[in-house]
Amino acid sequence: MAAIPDTNRTQRLVLAFFAVVWIALAVILVAAPEIYDAPLGLGPGAHRLSDLAFLILISALIAIVAIGVLRRWRWAFWLVVVAFMAGILRLLASALQLTNILPGGGPAWYVALQAAIGTAQFLIALAMIAGYRKAGVWGAF
């Protein structure tokens, strides 16, 4: 990955995570849009306009946080740390869904993807905390 000027590896890691997750969301909305129909309260059928609106809203949210990452905003750092620390809960919930202890949240591949995302979030949060302890907010780990 080519370095973004004036960023450290913590920032690049968070931005890369956002990019990968955004691409995954776009692929899922194209390949298997029914996964998001029930959580969004949509009935069966084609909902391309709703899917597009959902993608635009998520893109705007990611863009705002990405700007905060690039500008090293303190609030963005703590928002990302808290949200990413909660990734461990996503991992645990996915494990319980895959073992049929909790009701499923979609196809097994999607639940496994959620587990992988939760694991990545948690590990990135740990790296961010290590960087914070070394160099403060948005410090390199």
N, C-alpha and C positions, 0 to 999 in steps of 0.2 A: 504494500500500500504506500503510495507516494505521500510524503509528509505534507500536511497542510501548514503553510507558513505560520509562525508564531504560536504553534500548539505543542503541547507535550504529549507523551504517550497515553496519559490518562484521558485527556480530551479526545485524542484520536480513537481510543478504544470505545468510549461512549458513543462518539459519532458513528463509528463503524457498526456498533450494535444497532443503533437506530436505523441505519441504512439497510442492514440485513433484515431486521424485523419489518420495515416498511415494504421491502421487496417480497418477503414472505406473505404479508397481508395482501398485496396486490395479486400475487399468484393465486392465493386461496380464493380471493373474490372472483377471479376469472375461471379457475378450474373447478372450484367447489363452493359456489356462493351460498348453497343451502346451509352451510355450517353457521353462518351468521344470521340467517333468516329468523330462527326462533329467538335468539337473544335480543334481536332488534325488534321483535314483536311483529314480524312480517309473516303473512300466510304463505302457502305454497304458490309457486309461480315465478315468473321472471320479474326481477326487481332491479334492473340495471341502473335506473335513476337513483334508487335508494342506495345501492351499492356504491355508486359514484359519489353521492353526497357523503356517505360514511368515509370513503377513502379521502375525500377532500378535507373533511373535518379532522381526521386523524393526522393527515399531512400537515395541516396548519398547526396542530398541537405539537407535533414533532419539530416543526420548523421553529416555533417559538422557543422550545427548550434547546434546540441546536444553536440558536443565536445566543442563548444564555451560556451554553457550553463554550462557544467561541469567544465570547466577551468575558468569560470567567466570572459570571454573576454568582454571588454567594448564595442567593436563594435557589438558583438553579442547581447548584452543587448539592445542597441539602435535600432538595426535592428528589433529585436523582438517587442520592444515597438511600433515602428512606424508601422510595419506591422499589429500588433494586434489592434492598435487604429483604423486602417482602417476597422476593422471588423464591425464597426457600419454602414459603407457603404454597406457591404454585407447584413446586416440585412434590411436596407432600400430598397435596390434593390429587395431582396426577397419578402418583403411585397408588393412592387409595382407589381411584377410578379404574386404573388398569387391573387391580386385584378384585374389582367388583364389591368393594366395601362401601364406596360411595357410588351414587348413580352416575353413569357415563356422561361426559360432556361433549360427545361427538364420536367420530370414528377413532379407533385405537391410534392410527397414525397422527391424528390431530392432538390427542391427549399426550402422546409421546413428544410431539413437537412442543407442546406447552411445558412439559417437564424439562426439555432441553433449554428452552428460553428462560425458565425459572432458575435453572442451574447457572446459566451464563450470567443472568442478572445478579445473582447472589455473589458469584466470584468477582464480577466487576465491582460490586459494592465493597467487597473486602479489599480489592486493590485500591479503590478510591480512598478508603479509610487509611490504608498504609501510606498513601501519598499525602494525605492530610496530616498525618502524624510527622512525616518528614519535612514537608514544605508548606503546610497550610492548605487553604481552599484551592482546589484544582492543581495541587502539587503532583508531580510525577511520582509514581509508585516505584 
